């Protein structure tokens, strides 16, 4: 297996395959190590200070592991995993993270054997939007202003309370502590919205241009069970369709049965499930 740094000229022939995975890292000048086997991309490892996964406070040194090709022989994937841990230890990271499709149980087991542990199990769900014809949302949706971002994150924590998703809860605890330059990036890279019934705030909605474009839907604890989550979902689906988005996609904790039933009622199907694994120093 060949290992290359992100700026190695030998990576030029793999640039097109790499681009969808590393565009954000390249934009932020974040270095990474790429692994090649038999002239094809296996994956890459990013060693950087938070914020990347936001599982620790900003400035914490961590590694993020991305497997690009799970069809590689298990021996190749195991070698890649061993190299990921080696690099993480050599760089003295505080923690190392990887999100793996749950069906790849052999490589999940190997990561656990070398010291990683499971911290979350989530589903990815999606629906094609070309034939979506939903009911109209009767709630008022108001975009958050830049100066309201920290308030929005606090509302997000409150309105997502009770979730089984401990990873999300940890991320939200750390996001609120971000310096202004990162808050600006967060504001500019996503769509943050307050949702009102009349003058009363009942929920929030975060839409993203990324693959998981319905990032977060939350309803105020005192307003749950009133159908607001369904109306917010209607608004999200219609908004994405109006923008010309081909699919609505989201992530949900595998044990959040109420949310899963809601999403399935909109025709969303389970595409894959993922296991989040972490190694701690």
Order of alpha helices (4+ residues) and beta strands (2+ residues): beta-alpha-beta-beta-beta-alpha-beta-alpha-beta-beta-alpha-alpha-alpha-beta-beta-beta-alpha-beta-alpha-beta
